[in-house]
Structure formats: structure tokens, C-alpha cells
């Protein structure tokens, strides 16, 4: 229900049976997964385009994974820095 003036009106579910919040500019819908180490069906917010809004824990985990990947040198870069079969370093190295 949404308050319109002095009266509540029913909300019409959108795509995937989600409810739109004009105040938050987000969808509210259900999501099945693990939250706080408990599997279940949870209420979650979704962006206007449909992507799930990450929890604080999910945001931290995603950021940590991105930083870990940036810190790891690429396997291809390491191959370029190895001596060739004759023991010589690549000519482009100073």
C-alpha cells in the first residue's frame, strides 16, 4: 500500500513481482540465497535497471577481491619477464 494524500492505495507489482519505491527510487523484491549464514528467501533492494543492491558485506568482499586481483601480477606479464630458452632476458627490458 502507498499513501496518496489521505488515503492508501494498493501497489501494483512490476517485473519479477517487485514493488517500486518512489521515495528510494529502488525496487523491493525477494532474493533466494545465504545472508548472515542462513539460507532463505530474503527481501532485497534492486536498482531501477534490475541489478541487486549489494549489502555492506557484499560490497566489502567485492572490493577486496578487486584489490587482490589488481595486486596479483598477470601470468602473461610474468611470462614476458622470464628469460627465454637461451637464458636471455627480453630485448625490450632496460
N, C-alpha and C positions, 0 to 999 in steps of 0.2 A: 504494500500500500504506500502511496505517496500523498503527502499533504499538499493540497492545491486550494489556496485560500483558507477557508474554514472547514474544508471537507477532505476526507481521504478518498483517493480513487485507486482502483486496482492497477498494478503494474503488469504490463504485457511482456512475457519473456521474449528475448531476442534469440539470435543464433545460439545453438547449443543450450537452450533453456537458461540463459544467463539474464540477469537483471541489470539494467543500465542505471548508473547514478549520475544525475546531472551535477550534483554538488562535487563529487570526486572526479568526474569525467573518466570513470572506470566501469567495467563490467564486474558483477559479482556472480560467481558460479561455483560449481563443485569441481573438485580435483581428487583423483584417487592416487594415493601414494603414501610415503612414510614421512611423518612430521613428528618431531620430538620423540623419535624412536618408536613410534606407534603407527602401524599401517591402518589406513582407513580412508573414508571419503571426507574431505575437508572443504570448507568454504575458502575460496581464494579470489583475489582480485586479478582481473585481466585488463591489459591495455586496450584502447579502442580498436587496435588492429588485431587483437586476439591473443597476443603473447601474454603468458603468465607473468605477473609482477613477482619478482623473487623476494623471498623472505630475507631478513638481515643475514641469517646463517648462509643461505644460498649465495648471496652477493659476496660475502667474505670468501667462501670456498671458490667461487668463480674467479675472483680477483687473485687469490693465492695461486690457483692453477695457471692463470695467465702469466703471472710474475715468474713462476717456476719455469714455464716454457721459454720465456724471454731470457732467463738466466742460463738455460742449457744451450750450449753451442750446438748448432745443427750438425748432424752426422756428415752431411755433404761438405760443410766447411772444414771439418776435421780431416776429411779425405784429401782436400786440396792442400792442407798444410803438412801432410806426410811426405817423407822422401819417396821418390819413385823407386822402381826396381833396381836402379843403379846406385841408390843411396844419395842421389842429388835432390836438393830442395827445388821447388818450382822456381823458374827463372824470374817470375814477377815479384818474388819476395826480395826485399832490400838486403 
